[in-house]
Amino acid sequence: MGELAWVRKYRPSSFDDYIGNNVKNTIVNRLRDRSNLPHTIMLYGTRGTGKTSMARLICKEIHCMNPIDGHSCGTCEMCVEINNYITSTEAGVECFGIVEVNAASTTGKSDIDDIIADALLPPVYPLQYKVIILDECHMLSQSAQNSLLKVIEEPPEHLVFILCTTDPDKVLPTIHSRMQVKIEVRKKTVDEIANKLLEISKSENLTVSKDALRVIAKRGERIPRECINLLESIAKNNGNVVTLETLNRSLGDISTDIYIKFFESANSGLEDILTFNFELKEKDIGYKNFINGLTRFILDACYIKYGVALDDYSKDFVDKVGK
């Protein structure tokens, strides 16, 4: 078997690994008392925020055979099986005691009826529960949602539904009203992503700069899987070195200093403009890449000028651009 891609290798297998304290804290508090386990949970938020990852971690908490202080032990048979499930599967596959449905491809009433009919059967020993994860549940047809509603109104004691969606407004209001737990899973901050990338970098023995990791977090739109894939690509293409220099070279990005010099020459005179233009050609910087990067630079500069999202930028970048 080939080497695991980092995005699979570093999928969160415990709450400690998961980025997002607001979600973790709520879930931990609700799952602490096994006698009052919620049977209907909705996780909603934009693409790539970690809804499905959290749903799988909830399954681990529910199915653990030897919970410690109310949380999964990480070592029992079910914890080990779910750990393997987390690192080796995509949406739409099954694990013992878990049915994960990608509603984007399973939208019909008959499909949902079959899944529910099987889920209503009591779990096989030693399991106490069955969990159904409905990913992108808003894609279910209205008739399928109505079938789902009939069950979640009064689910059997052994059955837990976890609904994940990027568009909660398309889920029937009556389903919303039956959710015992409903949590918005928000995008991570640049610092949260950069810190996670730093952990991965240490595990993979990379030479990195924190500024480069922050740029990756922004270029990956603060989506963990996108950022981890980008980190892996840059590291492997540059001998495990991830700095602003290797990052710019890999992405075709242009350094901040070039754009600062552009504005300095534009506000000076014709001689400086011609010199700057000559230097662009000498550095083999194409006009298309320059213009694309200039748009991003101007937007970043506007954010800094008006104090918007300053935490997304390094102190060095703020100092340079704010002058």
C-alpha positions, -999 to +999 in steps of 0.1 A: +000+000+000+013+034-009+019+062+016-012+079+029-019+113+017-015+138+045-051+149+044-060+113+054-031+107+076-039+138+097-077+136+098-088+143+134-093+110+153-101+126+186-115+159+199-080+169+207-071+168+170-102+186+159-099+224+151-128+244+166-134+248+203-169+261+200-181+229+184-161+206+205-172+222+238-209+219+229-206+183+217-186+173+247-211+187+271-241+171+254-224+136+252-211+136+287-243+121+301-249+088+283-284+085+299-294+117+281-278+111+247-293+133+220-308+113+191-310+141+165-280+163+158-276+188+130-242+203+120-244+231+094-219+254+078-200+263+046-179+238+026-149+223+043-155+234+078-153+199+093-189+188+097-184+152+085-152+149+106-171+160+137-199+136+128-175+107+127-159+117+160-194+118+176-199+082+164-167+073+182-179+088+214-212+070+211-198+036+202-168+035+226-170+003+247-149+016+276-155+054+280-131+072+303-146+102+321-175+101+297-153+102+266-140+076+241-110+056+253-094+055+218-082+019+224-112-004+225-123-025+195-148+000+183-125+030+188-098+013+167-123+004+140-137+039+138-101+053+137-094+032+107-127+043+092-118+079+097-084+077+080-093+053+052-128+062+039-147+088+021-184+098+025-209+071+014-192+040+030-202+021+061-185+011+093-199-014+119-227+005+137-225+035+113-243+042+080-229+072+062-251+084+034-240+110+008-274+126+001-260+143-030-262+109-047-288+092-026-318+116-028-348+094-033-376+084-009-371+046-016-334+048-008-340+066+025-369+042+033-345+012+029-318+028+050-343+037+078-359+002+077-325-014+083-316+012+110-348+005+129-336-031+136-319-033+170-281-032+169-260-063+170-241-070+203-219-055+217-233-023+201-259-003+220-266+022+192-268+026+154-258+060+139-269+074+106-248+103+091-267+121+064-241+142+046-255+171+025-290+162+038-305+193+021-301+174-012-328+149-002-360+152-021-390+166-001-406+131+000-374+116+013-372+144+040-408+136+049-399+099+054-370+110+075-392+132+096-415+104+105-386+086+122-369+115+139-401+127+155-398+097+178-365+078+171-360+044+189-336+045+218-308+028+198-309+052+168-290+084+164-292+107+134-265+132+125-275+156+097-247+176+080-256+204+055-241+234+038-276+248+031-298+244+062-325+266+046-334+238+022-341+214+051-377+212+061-386+235+090-402+205+107-369+186+107-352+216+121-376+217+150-369+180+159-332+186+162-321+182+199-287+196+191-280+221+163-246+236+158-231+260+132-196+247+122-177+278+112-145+283+092-113+281+112-092+311+117-059+317+099-040+311+132-059+279+139-050+265+105-014+277+107-010+260+141-024+228+127+000+230+097+029+236+121+020+204+140+020+184+108+053+201+097+069+189+129+056+154+125+069+153+089+103+170+098+097+199+075+117+232+076+090+259+076+083+295+084+052+305+103+046+333+077+045+307+049+020+286+069-003+316+073-002+323+036-011+286+029-040+290+054-053+320+034-047+305+000-065+273+011-094+295+022-091+283+057-104+249+047-082+222+065-081+197+037-072+223+011-045+237+033-030+203+042-030+193+005-012+225-004+013+221+024+021+185+013+025+195-024+049+224-016+069+204+009+074+174-015+082+197-044+108+216-025+128+191-005+106+194+027+113+232+028+082+254+031+091+291+033+078+322+016+104+317-011+095+281-020+058+290-016+060+319-041+080+297-065+055+269-063+024+290-066+038+315-090+031+342-064+050+375-063+066+388-031+051+417-012+083+437-017+077+437-055+042+453-051+055+478-026+082+488-051+055+490-078+036+516-059+067+535-049+078+538-086+043+547-097+043+576-072+078+587-083+087+593-119+091+579-154+127+567-147+116+546-117+087+532-136+109+521-165+135+506-140+107+487-123+094+474-156+129+462-166+133+445-132+101+426-137+114+412-170+148+404-154+130+384-127+109+366-154+076+378-138+048+377-163+023+405-166-007+382-161+007+368-128+017+403-117-018+416-123-035+387-106-013+391-075-017+429-076-055+425-071-049+403-040-023+427-027-046+458-030-074+440-013-051+429+016-038+465+018-073+479+021-081+454+048-050+465+067-056+502+061-091+500+077-082+475+104-102+446+090-092+410+099-057+421+110-052+388+128-051+371+093-018+389+085+017+386+100+031+416+119+059+420+092+033+422+064+012+447+083+042+468+090+053+468+054+019+475+038+008+500+065+036+523+058 
